[in-house]
């Protein structure tokens, strides 16, 4: 499988699959997380005759994007949605990634709008000075939001 070595590490041809250890080293993601992503259908592997996982090299990009999403606080379910049309079994085309990128951009725009709305509402509430969302005459006159349930009703995601 290895064609050469580089500082004690195997160097593979561009079409050779990666072991789970190589995938972990290249992405910085623990093998247990790779297993978890696989159970969610975010990534895929094949098995050797000895039942060892092997990852196609195009999985590196998927794992890297998952890592970025996690750092941004994007739920894995949103990543699943973004990757819905990106093939697992073959190397995705440029067009596949462009579609995923557009879908992801729309999701990020929704998140940005939600964060901006939250910022405006919190700034208004904090600036009010009453220190009570329950009794606030500015944002919640006569506690009208109390009938909608417990918790910060104005701060909930409108699409949820």
Backbone torsions as a table, in degrees:
resi	resn	phi	psi	omega
1	UNK	NA	-46.8	-178.9
2	UNK	-79.3	137.7	178.5
3	UNK	-97.8	-20.3	-176.9
4	UNK	-166.2	176.0	173.6
5	UNK	-127.0	151.3	179.2
6	UNK	-134.0	107.5	-178.5
7	UNK	53.3	41.6	176.6
8	UNK	83.8	-2.4	179.5
9	UNK	-104.1	147.0	178.9
10	UNK	-69.6	139.7	174.8
11	UNK	-112.5	124.4	-174.6
12	UNK	-111.0	158.0	172.0
13	UNK	-70.0	163.9	-175.2
14	UNK	-64.6	-19.0	-178.8
15	UNK	-102.8	-2.9	-178.7
16	UNK	-79.6	135.1	179.1
17	UNK	-70.9	162.2	-179.1
18	UNK	-103.6	144.0	173.0
19	UNK	-73.3	168.1	178.7
20	UNK	-64.5	-35.4	177.3
21	UNK	-64.9	-41.2	178.5
22	UNK	-66.8	-41.6	178.6
23	UNK	-62.2	-43.4	179.0
24	UNK	-62.5	-45.0	-179.5
25	UNK	-64.6	-42.6	-177.0
26	UNK	-70.6	-32.2	-175.8
27	UNK	-101.3	-19.4	-175.3
28	UNK	78.6	13.4	-177.9
29	UNK	-104.3	132.4	-178.5
30	UNK	-62.2	146.2	177.2
31	UNK	-54.1	-37.7	179.3
32	UNK	-62.6	-36.6	177.2
33	UNK	-68.6	-38.6	177.0
34	UNK	-60.9	-42.2	177.3
35	UNK	-59.9	-44.7	-179.2
36	UNK	-62.5	-46.3	178.6
37	UNK	-59.8	-35.0	178.9
38	UNK	-67.8	-40.5	178.6
39	UNK	-64.9	-28.1	178.0
40	UNK	-82.3	-8.4	-178.6
41	UNK	81.3	13.5	178.9
42	UNK	-76.9	-32.2	177.0
43	UNK	-135.3	168.6	179.4
44	UNK	-141.3	155.8	175.5
45	UNK	-136.2	166.4	170.6
46	UNK	-111.2	171.5	-179.9
47	UNK	-119.4	142.9	175.0
48	UNK	-81.3	175.8	176.1
49	UNK	-59.9	-29.2	177.7
50	UNK	-89.1	13.4	177.1
51	UNK	66.5	27.1	176.2
52	UNK	-93.1	142.7	179.5
53	UNK	-71.6	144.1	171.9
54	UNK	-136.3	133.6	-177.8
55	UNK	-110.4	131.9	173.0
56	UNK	-64.2	148.9	-176.6
57	UNK	-61.7	-27.1	179.9
58	UNK	-68.4	-12.1	176.0
59	UNK	-70.0	-21.4	177.7
60	UNK	-57.2	-44.0	-179.9
61	UNK	-64.7	-43.4	-179.7
62	UNK	-61.1	-46.7	-179.0
63	UNK	-64.4	-39.8	178.4
64	UNK	-62.7	-41.8	178.6
65	UNK	-67.4	-36.2	175.6
66	UNK	-62.1	-42.9	179.4
67	UNK	-61.5	-44.3	177.8
68	UNK	-61.7	-45.2	179.7
69	UNK	-59.2	-43.9	179.2
70	UNK	-61.0	-41.8	179.5
71	UNK	-63.0	-31.1	179.5
72	UNK	-85.9	-2.5	179.7
73	UNK	80.4	19.7	179.9
74	UNK	-83.7	125.7	-179.3
75	UNK	-63.6	149.0	179.4
76	UNK	-60.6	-28.0	177.5
77	UNK	-64.4	-34.1	176.4
78	UNK	-70.9	-35.0	176.5
79	UNK	-65.2	-42.0	177.0
80	UNK	-57.2	-44.0	179.1
81	UNK	-62.6	-43.8	-179.2
82	UNK	-64.4	-35.1	-178.0
83	UNK	-89.2	2.5	-171.8
84	UNK	-51.8	-40.0	-176.5
85	UNK	-102.4	7.4	179.4
86	UNK	-91.7	118.2	-174.8
87	UNK	-62.3	143.6	176.1
88	UNK	-93.2	-37.3	-170.5
89	UNK	-80.5	-13.6	-179.8
90	UNK	-139.4	163.3	179.7
91	UNK	-65.2	122.4	-179.7
92	UNK	-64.0	146.8	178.0
93	UNK	-82.7	170.1	175.1
94	UNK	-59.0	-41.8	179.4
95	UNK	-62.4	-38.3	177.3
96	UNK	-59.7	-46.5	-179.0
97	UNK	-69.1	-33.7	177.6
98	UNK	-64.4	-43.0	177.1
99	UNK	-61.3	-45.2	178.8
100	UNK	-62.5	-40.2	-179.7
101	UNK	-62.7	-43.6	178.9
102	UNK	-63.5	-42.2	179.2
103	UNK	-63.0	-43.8	-179.0
104	UNK	-66.2	-39.3	179.7
105	UNK	-62.3	-42.9	177.5
106	UNK	-60.0	-42.0	179.0
107	UNK	-63.9	-42.9	179.0
108	UNK	-64.8	-36.8	176.9
109	UNK	-63.4	-40.5	176.4
110	UNK	-62.2	-43.3	179.8
111	UNK	-63.5	-43.0	179.8
112	UNK	-61.0	-44.8	178.1
113	UNK	-60.9	-41.7	178.3
114	UNK	-64.0	-41.3	179.0
115	UNK	-66.8	-40.0	178.6
116	UNK	-65.1	-40.2	177.0
117	UNK	-62.9	-45.0	178.1
118	UNK	-59.6	-43.5	179.9
119	UNK	-61.4	-45.5	179.4
120	UNK	-61.8	-45.7	-177.5
121	UNK	-68.4	-41.6	178.6
122	UNK	-67.3	-39.9	178.5
123	UNK	-62.1	-42.7	178.2
124	UNK	-64.5	-41.8	-178.3
125	UNK	-68.5	-45.6	179.7
126	UNK	-65.5	-40.5	-179.8
127	UNK	-66.6	-23.5	-179.9
128	UNK	-62.2	-40.8	177.1
129	UNK	90.8	-6.4	-177.0
130	UNK	-77.2	-20.8	178.6
131	UNK	61.3	20.8	-179.9
132	UNK	-140.6	109.9	176.7
133	UNK	-70.1	-26.2	-178.7
134	UNK	-70.6	-41.5	-174.9
135	UNK	-102.5	5.6	-173.8
136	UNK	-63.4	117.9	178.8
137	UNK	-78.1	-16.6	-178.9
138	UNK	-83.1	-53.9	-176.7
139	UNK	-98.0	-16.9	-176.9
140	UNK	-144.3	64.4	-177.8
141	UNK	-59.4	137.0	179.7
142	UNK	55.0	26.9	178.6
143	UNK	51.5	40.6	-178.1
144	UNK	-60.7	-28.4	-178.3
145	UNK	-77.4	-14.4	179.5
146	UNK	-59.4	-29.3	-179.5
147	UNK	-74.2	-12.9	-179.3
148	UNK	-89.3	-2.1	177.0
149	UNK	122.1	177.1	-177.8
150	UNK	-76.5	157.9	173.9
151	UNK	88.2	-177.9	-176.0
152	UNK	-78.4	85.6	-174.2
153	UNK	-58.9	-38.2	-179.0
154	UNK	-69.4	-20.9	-175.3
155	UNK	-96.7	3.0	178.4
156	UNK	-79.4	151.9	177.3
157	UNK	-65.7	126.7	-177.4
158	UNK	-64.8	-26.4	-177.4
159	UNK	-88.5	-8.0	-174.7
160	UNK	-77.1	NA	NA
